[in-house]
Amino acid sequence: MGVLFLGACQSATISNAGLENTFEPNFTAEKIANASTIPDTEQNKILNHIWAEREKLGLCEFSFNAEQSKQWSKVYLSAKHEYLAQVLCFNGAYQGAFEFARVDTSNGAIQVEPLSFNLAGFPSYDPNTKVLSNGYKISWHWGLY
């Protein structure tokens, strides 16, 4: 599936004064908007399948808000007929609780494999580098990394 990077969007710069934290987002609104290169109809088909099978798949077992999930879930093309589904389970404390699944449509059917991690925050996926990164509220609000 590629590399998984989990952490706040920041970089560190070394200066004569020592280590100095600087916030440099590695994503832009344009990159996020263009990351999902699949048609809305395909994305909706995949997400509707996941939502219908959610309990069987074991996704969002702790809590699930269908309306929020419909607004904030995304599907990214990873390879031909292979997708990364980012499913919002619920919003809490001004950030989302997301679970992820690998989706394969190579044989015509939608096959979903839940992945073994979840994230709280603002995840973004770059299909070109296959890097999933995550920003989260505490890193932005208090400058903690």
C-alpha positions in Angstrom: 0.0 0.0 0.0 3.0 2.3 0.3 4.4 4.4 3.1 2.3 5.5 6.1 3.4 8.7 7.8 1.6 9.5 11.0 2.4 12.8 12.6 1.7 16.5 12.7 2.5 18.5 9.6 5.6 20.2 10.8 9.3 20.4 10.1 12.2 21.2 12.3 14.9 23.7 11.3 18.3 23.8 13.0 19.8 27.2 13.7 22.7 28.4 15.8 20.2 28.9 18.6 19.3 25.2 18.6 16.2 23.4 17.5 13.5 25.7 16.4 10.0 24.4 15.5 8.4 25.7 12.4 5.0 24.8 11.1 5.1 23.9 7.4 2.0 22.1 6.1 2.9 19.4 3.6 -0.5 19.8 1.9 -2.5 22.5 0.4 -6.2 22.9 -0.3 -5.6 22.4 -4.0 -3.7 19.1 -3.3 -6.4 17.8 -1.1 -9.1 18.8 -3.6 -7.3 17.1 -6.4 -6.1 14.0 -4.5 -9.3 12.0 -5.1 -9.0 11.4 -8.9 -12.0 9.1 -9.1 -15.4 10.3 -10.3 -18.0 11.1 -7.6 -20.2 8.2 -8.8 -17.4 5.7 -8.2 -16.6 7.2 -4.8 -20.3 7.2 -3.8 -20.6 3.6 -4.9 -17.7 2.5 -2.8 -18.7 4.5 0.3 -22.3 3.3 0.1 -21.1 -0.3 0.1 -18.8 0.4 3.1 -21.6 2.1 5.0 -24.0 -0.8 4.2 -21.5 -3.3 5.4 -19.9 -1.2 8.2 -21.0 -3.4 11.1 -20.0 -6.6 9.4 -16.6 -5.1 8.6 -16.1 -3.9 12.2 -15.7 -0.3 11.2 -16.6 2.5 13.5 -17.7 0.2 16.3 -17.2 2.8 19.1 -19.4 5.4 17.6 -20.8 6.3 14.1 -22.6 9.4 12.8 -24.0 8.7 9.4 -24.6 12.3 8.4 -21.1 13.4 9.3 -19.6 10.4 7.6 -21.4 11.2 4.4 -20.0 14.7 4.5 -16.4 14.0 5.4 -15.5 10.4 4.2 -13.3 10.2 1.1 -12.0 7.6 -1.3 -8.5 7.9 -2.9 -7.2 6.0 -5.9 -4.1 4.1 -4.9 -3.5 1.9 -7.9 -5.7 0.6 -10.8 -8.9 -0.8 -9.1 -7.3 -0.3 -5.7 -8.5 2.5 -3.3 -7.9 3.8 0.2 -11.2 4.6 1.9 -11.1 7.2 4.7 -14.2 6.8 6.7 -15.2 9.4 9.2 -16.8 7.7 12.2 -17.7 10.8 14.1 -16.5 14.3 14.9 -15.5 15.2 18.4 -13.5 18.0 20.0 -13.4 19.8 16.6 -11.6 17.0 14.8 -12.6 13.7 13.2 -12.2 10.1 14.2 -11.3 8.2 11.1 -10.9 4.5 10.2 -9.5 3.3 6.9 -10.0 0.4 4.6 -8.3 -1.0 1.4 -10.9 -1.4 -1.4 -10.3 -3.7 -4.4 -12.6 -3.6 -7.4 -10.4 -5.6 -9.8 -12.9 -8.5 -10.2 -15.9 -6.2 -10.6 -17.1 -6.6 -7.0 -16.2 -4.3 -4.2 -14.0 -6.1 -1.7 -13.2 -4.2 1.5 -10.4 -4.9 3.9 -10.4 -2.8 7.1 -6.9 -1.6 8.0 -5.6 -2.0 11.5 -5.3 1.7 12.5 -7.5 4.7 13.0 -6.7 8.4 13.3 -8.1 11.4 15.2 -7.4 14.7 13.4 -7.3 15.9 9.8 -5.8 13.1 7.6 -4.8 13.7 4.0 -3.5 11.2 1.5 -1.2 11.9 -1.4 -1.8 9.2 -4.1 1.4 10.2 -5.9 3.7 9.4 -3.0 1.2 7.0 -1.3 1.8 8.9 2.0 -1.0 9.4 4.5 -0.3 12.2 6.9 -2.3 13.6 9.8 -2.6 16.9 11.5 -4.4 17.1 14.8 -5.8 19.9 17.0 -3.3 19.8 19.8 -0.4 20.4 17.5 -1.9 23.4 16.0 -3.5 25.0 19.1 -0.6 24.7 21.6 2.3 24.3 19.3 3.1 20.8 20.7 4.6 18.2 18.3 
